[in-house]
Amino acid sequence: MFKKIYGLIFLKLTKLKTLIVAYIISKGGKNLLQKHKKINKNKLLILFIFIGILIGGIISSRLIFSEKPPQDTSKVLNTIEKVAELSTSKYNYSNIVTITKDKSFKNIKIPFTEKSFIIKYNGIVKGGVNLKDITIANNTRNSITININKWGIIEHYIDEENVYIYDVKNALFNRVEVNEVLKELSNSKKEYEKKVIDEGFLEEVKISIKKNLEGNLKNLGYKEVIINFKE
């Protein structure tokens, strides 16, 4: 850009000098030529001063209005880490599971092997995002773009102190074992996760993450916060 400006200025000065010399020669006076040389020097000096001021103004304006450096990345990462920890959605539930089992041989039920029991328990499903799944795609002074590569259910636990087993009916040759109860609890958890996902739980998680990230990053001074969720 500056090379073009210097080129244009040099071209203008050359044309101006040629015109002045031609004018003086046309008047046909050597003394007049010398006199005009002094005048010409003064004019050139003024012109150069003016050009210097002009160039200085252009450089200063570029420095002043050029894009400011991006926000401190460490501060941004700290904010994102706090948001990742806090922006979790919780789903509290109670569930009752009835289990009935028996043993069979070649699809023939074996007598005295039927057993059953009922499990009642409380669980909590937590949805959110892990810090490792958040990346900064773009970061300028006024704008930041965040990519959420993965989000969803990050924890699902059962209140073991409030697990109740009712109506245990042991068969003569098939008793209820502790491992069986634990296995059924694990299966029930998976089924319940599918249930809450079908009810729109992941969309709630997504909205919560977006809202918290936008709010906290705008508090840092960003005017534009773009959140991209990778589907």
C-alpha positions as CSV (number, residue, x, y, z in Angstrom):
1,M,0.0,0.0,0.0
2,F,2.7,2.4,1.0
3,K,4.8,1.6,-2.1
4,K,1.8,2.7,-4.3
5,I,1.6,6.0,-2.3
6,Y,5.3,6.7,-2.7
7,G,5.1,5.9,-6.4
8,L,2.2,8.3,-7.0
9,I,3.9,11.0,-4.9
10,F,7.2,10.7,-6.9
11,L,5.3,10.8,-10.2
12,K,3.4,13.9,-9.2
13,L,6.7,15.6,-8.1
14,T,8.4,14.7,-11.4
15,K,5.5,16.2,-13.4
16,L,5.5,19.3,-11.3
17,K,9.2,19.9,-11.7
18,T,9.0,19.4,-15.5
19,L,6.1,21.9,-15.8
20,I,8.0,24.5,-13.7
21,V,11.2,24.1,-15.8
22,A,9.3,24.2,-19.0
23,Y,7.5,27.4,-17.9
24,I,10.7,29.1,-16.9
25,I,12.4,28.2,-20.2
26,S,9.5,29.5,-22.2
27,K,10.0,32.8,-20.5
28,G,13.5,32.7,-21.8
29,G,15.5,34.2,-18.9
30,K,18.5,32.7,-17.2
31,N,18.1,34.9,-14.2
32,L,14.5,34.1,-14.1
33,L,15.4,30.4,-14.2
34,Q,17.7,30.9,-11.2
35,K,15.1,32.8,-9.4
36,H,12.5,30.2,-10.0
37,K,14.9,27.5,-8.9
38,K,15.0,29.1,-5.5
39,I,11.2,29.4,-5.5
40,N,11.0,25.8,-6.7
41,K,13.2,24.6,-3.8
42,N,11.0,26.4,-1.3
43,K,7.9,24.9,-2.9
44,L,9.4,21.5,-2.9
45,L,10.4,21.8,0.8
46,I,6.8,22.8,1.7
47,L,5.5,20.0,-0.4
48,F,7.8,17.4,1.2
49,I,6.8,18.7,4.7
50,F,3.1,18.3,3.7
51,I,3.7,14.8,2.3
52,G,5.6,13.8,5.5
53,I,2.7,15.0,7.6
54,L,0.3,13.1,5.3
55,I,2.2,9.9,5.5
56,G,2.7,10.2,9.2
57,G,-1.1,10.6,9.6
58,I,-1.7,7.5,7.5
59,I,0.7,5.4,9.5
60,S,-0.7,6.7,12.8
61,S,-4.3,6.0,11.7
62,R,-3.4,2.4,10.7
63,L,-1.8,1.8,14.1
64,I,-4.7,3.3,16.0
65,F,-7.5,1.6,14.0
66,S,-5.8,-1.7,13.3
67,E,-7.3,-4.7,14.9
68,K,-6.4,-5.1,18.6
69,P,-4.7,-8.2,19.8
70,P,-6.9,-11.2,20.9
71,Q,-8.0,-11.7,24.5
72,D,-5.6,-13.5,26.9
73,T,-6.0,-17.2,26.0
74,S,-5.3,-18.4,29.6
75,K,-8.1,-16.2,30.9
76,V,-10.5,-17.6,28.2
77,L,-9.5,-21.2,29.0
78,N,-10.0,-20.7,32.7
79,T,-13.5,-19.3,32.0
80,I,-14.3,-22.3,29.7
81,E,-13.1,-24.7,32.4
82,K,-15.4,-23.1,35.0
83,V,-18.3,-23.2,32.6
84,A,-17.7,-26.9,31.8
85,E,-17.8,-27.7,35.5
86,L,-20.9,-25.7,36.3
87,S,-23.1,-26.0,33.2
88,T,-24.4,-29.4,33.9
89,S,-28.0,-30.5,33.7
90,K,-29.4,-32.9,36.3
91,Y,-32.2,-35.4,36.0
92,N,-33.3,-36.9,39.3
93,Y,-35.6,-39.9,39.1
94,S,-37.0,-42.9,41.0
95,N,-37.5,-46.2,39.4
96,I,-39.1,-49.6,40.2
97,V,-37.9,-52.7,38.3
98,T,-39.7,-56.0,38.5
99,I,-37.6,-59.0,37.6
100,T,-38.9,-62.5,37.0
101,K,-36.6,-65.4,35.9
102,D,-36.6,-69.1,35.5
103,K,-34.4,-71.8,34.1
104,S,-35.3,-73.7,31.0
105,F,-33.9,-76.5,28.9
106,K,-34.5,-76.5,25.1
107,N,-37.2,-73.9,25.7
108,I,-38.9,-76.1,28.3
109,K,-39.3,-74.5,31.6
110,I,-37.8,-76.4,34.5
111,P,-40.0,-76.7,37.5
112,F,-39.1,-75.1,40.8
113,T,-36.7,-72.6,39.2
114,E,-38.9,-69.5,38.9
115,K,-37.8,-66.6,41.0
116,S,-38.7,-62.9,41.2
117,F,-37.9,-59.7,43.0
118,I,-38.6,-56.0,42.8
119,I,-35.9,-53.3,42.9
120,K,-36.7,-49.7,43.9
121,Y,-33.9,-47.1,43.7
122,N,-33.2,-43.4,43.1
123,G,-30.8,-42.2,40.4
124,I,-29.3,-39.0,39.0
125,V,-28.4,-38.5,35.4
126,K,-25.9,-35.6,34.8
127,G,-25.4,-34.1,31.3
128,G,-22.8,-31.6,30.2
129,V,-19.4,-31.4,28.4
130,N,-15.9,-32.3,29.4
131,L,-13.1,-29.7,29.0
132,K,-11.1,-31.9,26.6
133,D,-14.1,-31.8,24.1
134,I,-14.0,-28.0,23.9
135,T,-11.7,-26.2,21.4
136,I,-11.2,-22.6,20.5
137,A,-11.5,-22.3,16.7
138,N,-11.0,-18.5,16.4
139,N,-10.1,-15.8,18.9
140,T,-9.9,-12.1,18.2
141,R,-10.4,-9.0,20.4
142,N,-14.1,-8.8,19.9
143,S,-15.1,-12.2,18.6
144,I,-14.5,-15.9,19.6
145,T,-15.6,-19.2,18.1
146,I,-15.9,-22.3,20.2
147,N,-16.3,-25.8,19.0
148,I,-18.1,-28.4,21.2
149,N,-16.9,-31.7,19.8
150,K,-18.9,-33.9,22.2
151,W,-21.5,-33.4,24.8
152,G,-24.2,-35.5,26.5
153,I,-24.5,-37.7,29.6
154,I,-21.3,-37.4,31.6
155,E,-22.4,-39.2,34.7
156,H,-25.2,-41.5,35.9
157,Y,-25.1,-42.8,39.4
158,I,-27.5,-44.6,41.8
159,D,-27.9,-43.7,45.5
160,E,-26.8,-47.0,46.8
161,E,-28.0,-46.2,50.4
162,N,-31.5,-46.0,49.0
163,V,-31.7,-49.2,47.0
164,Y,-34.6,-51.4,48.2
165,I,-35.4,-55.0,47.2
166,Y,-38.9,-56.3,47.7
167,D,-40.9,-59.5,47.3
168,V,-37.9,-61.7,46.8
169,K,-39.2,-65.1,45.8
170,N,-36.5,-67.7,45.7
171,A,-37.0,-70.9,43.8
172,L,-35.9,-74.2,45.3
173,F,-33.2,-74.6,42.7
174,N,-32.7,-71.0,41.7
175,R,-32.0,-68.4,44.3
176,V,-31.6,-64.6,43.9
177,E,-27.9,-63.6,44.0
178,V,-26.4,-60.2,44.8
179,N,-24.6,-60.1,41.4
180,E,-28.0,-60.6,39.7
181,V,-29.3,-57.5,41.4
182,L,-26.3,-55.4,40.4
183,K,-26.6,-56.6,36.8
184,E,-30.3,-55.7,36.7
185,L,-29.5,-52.2,38.1
186,S,-26.9,-51.7,35.4
187,N,-29.3,-52.8,32.7
188,S,-32.0,-50.5,34.2
189,K,-29.6,-47.5,34.1
190,K,-29.0,-48.0,30.4
191,E,-32.7,-48.2,29.7
192,Y,-33.3,-45.0,31.7
193,E,-30.6,-43.1,29.8
194,K,-32.3,-44.0,26.6
195,K,-35.6,-42.9,28.0
196,V,-34.3,-39.4,29.1
197,I,-32.6,-38.9,25.7
198,D,-35.8,-39.7,23.9
199,E,-37.5,-37.1,26.1
200,G,-35.1,-34.4,24.9
201,F,-32.6,-34.3,27.8
202,L,-29.6,-33.8,25.4
203,E,-31.3,-30.7,23.9
204,E,-31.6,-29.3,27.4
205,V,-27.9,-30.0,28.0
206,K,-27.0,-28.2,24.7
207,I,-29.0,-25.1,25.6
208,S,-27.4,-24.9,29.1
209,I,-23.9,-25.2,27.7
210,K,-24.5,-22.5,25.0
211,K,-26.2,-20.1,27.4
212,N,-23.4,-20.4,30.1
213,L,-20.6,-20.1,27.6
214,E,-22.1,-17.1,25.8
215,G,-22.8,-15.3,29.1
216,N,-19.4,-15.9,30.7
217,L,-17.4,-15.1,27.5
218,K,-19.3,-11.9,26.9
219,N,-18.4,-10.9,30.5
220,L,-14.8,-11.0,29.3
221,G,-15.5,-8.3,26.7
222,Y,-16.4,-10.3,23.6
223,K,-19.1,-8.8,21.5
224,E,-19.7,-11.9,19.4
225,V,-19.6,-15.4,20.7
226,I,-20.2,-18.3,18.3
227,I,-20.8,-21.8,19.6
228,N,-20.6,-24.7,17.2
229,F,-21.9,-28.1,18.3
230,K,-20.5,-31.0,16.2
231,E,-23.3,-33.3,15.5
